[in-house]
């Protein structure tokens, strides 16, 4: 039991460190300024791809499919309420008015996603070390493009690069919480994961559709707009390809 827990924590720590990849890739300010707006498109595509091509099929496979649409709507509604609260809070307190509310939305949503990543890793290692290793590789394959997009999104939304790095890393640590909860209370996670995953889908759809895509539409230049479309499709394609490569493992 102790050795299995050690494997789980090691794997989750590796996944959490992926959150630091953004600062490595975008360490050059001039390059970052040129590509950051397009990475918002990539982030939108990644969120939509993860929601519809990854999390939704896995949720439906667990059963109770008639409840999934309801909880997806609940996720969308809850994030609408949360965003309204954040907008009200910033308007009345005057704190960091330059920070877009969608950055905080993304942090919450990413935290939920990472929590379940940790839970999946833990359950896989409990089943067998081989399955745990394969699952960890699959999650890393998904996390690299997502974390790059998340880092770019936070900076685009108004965070400094250092603040974006710290917040992104802290959000990634929720994977450790998810792994520990799943390891010690796997029965409870199994019974509730369908509904929580459905809510997470609603969160991803809400962020991509109501916050990121409207930001993309602000660009009127046709050439830049086509590049944004390419990055949007690329975000979806990367999630799809990663899912196909590791499908069935």
Secondary structure, 3 states (H helix, E strand, C coil): CHHHHHHHHHHHHHHHHHHHHHHHHCCCHHHHHHHHHHHHHHHHHHHHHHHHHHHHHHHHHCCCHHHHHHHHHHHHHHHHHHHHHHHHHHHHHCCCCCCCHHHHHHHHHHHHHHHHHHHHHHHHHHHCHHHHHHHHHHHHHHHHHHHHHHHHHHHHCCCCHHHHHHHHHHHHCHHHHHHHHHHHCHHHHHHHHHHHHHHHHHHHHHHHHHHHHHHHHCCCCHHHHHHHHHHHHHHHHHHHHHHHHCCCC
